[in-house]
């Protein structure tokens, strides 16, 4: 009896290991199908301009405060840490260069996407999930309104456009924080700080970060909408969908960051 139980437990573990990649591939396929439908509906009238503007306001304008607050202190921390590190080599004039390259290429797009995911991506999953549970999506279909065009497309476009803009705000305020803490507090020469930033930071660095931000914005909105659109099981199901949207988006952003970094370096950006 114990042997049969042990074999059953082992088979359960093996079955679980086998089912995990299948569930992942199935979920990935659903997300890609949703993306394909969204792309198809994005070029077909009627164009939901009002929905798009509302989504852009919610994602962009609504996230500015948290982005500015986070970026100032992130830039300040990088400025302080860079001063302490570079002064050991009498090279504190390169603090601005280190901070600007780090912000524009990596920190700004990644942290902006993570912040937008926590605030807007979770809201997308909750809102669409609540509409699914309360059968509002079925009502849209009954009224001959395609729910993907009405609910998903505006959010995808808005997130793809707004996350790069928020990333630029992160860059500016983050450099302001670095300047404040490095120059004003740690007495780094301001002329050298600004000169090195202008000399060593070019358009390719900004472009690299903005490309990442656009992809991150599309990914977080797509995952949030997918989880909400497929929510089931009442209020508990909406909570689970929201949790999954945030967790999956965080992991996806970090994985995409690695992949995009490798691709952009290969392309010379």
N, C-alpha and C positions, 0 to 999 in steps of 0.2 A: 504493500500500500504506500509506504514511504517512497519506494523507488518510482512508482507511478506518479506520485505527487511531484517528485523532483523532476521527472521527465516532462511532466506537464508545465512546471514552472520554467524549465529551460526552453521548451517550445514557445512559451509565451514571450520570453525575452527575445528569442530569435525572431519571432513574428513581429514584435514591436520594433526591432532594429530594421526589419525589412519594410515595414509599413511607413516608417519615418520619411525616407527619401521619396516614397511614392506620394505621400501627402504633400511634401514640399513641391514636387513636380506638378501635382494637380493644382495647388494654390498658385504656383507661378504661371501655369497655363491660364487660369482664370483671370489673373491680373493682366496678362498680355492680351487676352481676348477683350477685356474691358478697355484697355488702351487702344486696341484697334477699332472698337466701336466708337470710342470717344473721338478718335481722329477722323473717322468717317462722318460722324455727326457734326463735327466742328466746322465743316465747310458746306453744310446744308442749311438752307433757311427753314424756319425763322431763326435769326440770330438773337440770342438772349443777352442783349447789351445790358439791360438793367440788372440781370443776375450777375453778369461779369463785373460790373462796377461795384455792386454790393460785396462780391467776393474779394475784389482788389482792396476795397476799403477795410474789410475785416482782417484780411491777411497782412496787408501792408501798413496802413495807418494804425491799426490796432496793435501792431507788434513793435512800433517804433520805440515806445517808452522802455520796454524790457531790453531791446537791442542796444539802445544808447547806454542804459545803466550797466549792462553786462560788459559792453565793449570798453567803456572807460576804465573799469577796474581790471579787465583782462590786459588791456594795453599798459596800464600802470604796473601791474605785476610783472609783465615781460620786460618793461623798462627797468624796473628795480633789479630784477634778476640778471639782466644783461649787463647793467652797470657793474654789479659785483663781480661778474665773471670776466668781463673785458678789462677791468682795471687791474686784474692780476697780470695782464700782459701789456699794460699801458696802451690799451687800444679802445678806450671808452668812447672815442669819437665814432666808432662803428655801431654804437647802440641803436641809433635810428635805423641803420641799414638792416640789422638783424630783426628788429621789431617789424619793420615794414614788409620785408620778404616773408616773415612768418605769418603775419596777418593776411596779406593779400593772397598768398598761395594756399594756406591751409586753415589757419585758425578762424578767420572771418567767415568763409563759406560753410565750414563744418559747424561751428557754434551757432551761426545764424539759422542753419537748417534744423539743428537740434532744438533751438528755442521755438522756432515756428512750428515744429512738430508737436512740442509739448503744449503749445497754446492753440494753434489753428488746426493742426492735423487731428488732434484728439476731438476737437469740436466738430470737424467734418464727420468723423465716424459716429459721434453721438447723435448729431442732427439727422443724418441720413438713416442711421440705425433706428432712431425713434420713429421716423416716417415709415420705415419698413414694418416695424412692429405694429404700428397703429393703422396700417393698410393705406396710408396716404399715397405711397408709390403706386399701389394698385389703382387708386382713384385717378392718378395722373394718366395711367394707361387707359383707363375707361374713358377719359376725356380726350383721348387721341393726342396726348402730350407725351412724347418720348422721355422717360425719366432720366436716361443717360444724357441726352442733350440738355435737359432742364436743370439737372442737379450736378452731374459730374463734369461736363465740359467746361462750364464757367469756372469751377474750382481748379481744374487742372491748368487752364490758361492763366488764371490769376496768380496761382502759386508759382508757376514757371516764370512769370514776369516780376513778381514782387520780391521773391527771395534774392535775386541778384541786386535789386535796388536796396534792399535792407543790408545786403553784404557790403555795398559801397558806403552806406551810413556807418556800418560797423568799422570799416577801414578808417574812415575819417575820424570818428570819435575815439577809436582805439589808438590812433596815432596821437590824438590830442591828449589822451591819458598818459601815453608813454612820454610825450614831451613834458607834461606837467611834473611827473614824478622823476624823470631822468634829469631834465634841465633845471627846473625850479628847485627841486628838493635835493637832488644829488649833485648839482652844479656841473653837469656836463656842458661843454661849450655849445651854445645854441647855434652858432654859425656852422660849426663842423657837423652837428647833428642834422641840420636841415640840408646842408650841401651833400652829405653822403646819402641821405634818403633820395634826393633828386638825381644823384649820379648813378646809383646802383639799382634803383627801382624803376623798371620801364613798363611799357604797355603790355608786354607779354606776361609779366607777373600779374597784372590786373586782369588780363584776359583769361589767364588760367583759372583764377579764382572765380570769375564770373561764369565761365563754362561749367565749373563744378556746381556753382550755386543754382544754375538753371536746371541741371540734371537732378540735383537734390530736391528742388522745389517740385518738379514733376513727379518724382518718386514718392515723396511724402504725401502729396495730395492723392496720387493714384492709390496708394496703400490705404489711406484713411477712407476714401470713398469706397474702395472694394470691401473693406471690413464692415462699414456701415451698410452698404447695399446688400450684403449677404448675412446680416445679423438675424438671429432667430432666438426664440426662447424668452420673450418678454423683457422686462427691465434688466434682469440678470444677463440676458444675452447681449443687450446694448452695452452694459458695463464690460463684459468680456471682449466684445468687438473693439471698444475704445482702448482697452488695455493692450490687445493684440496690435492695434494700429500703431500705438506709440512704441512698443517694444520692437516690432518688425521694422518700423521706419528707422529707429535708432541704429539697429544692426545693419540695415540696408545702406544707410548713409555712410557708415564707416567702411563697409565693404566697397561701395562705389568710390569712395575717396581713394582707397588703395588702387583700384583698377584704373580710375581716371588719371591718377598721378603717374602711373606707369605709362599709360597711353600718351599723355601730354609731354612727358619727358622724351619719349620715343620720337614724337613729332617735333621736338625742339622748342616746346613752349614752357 
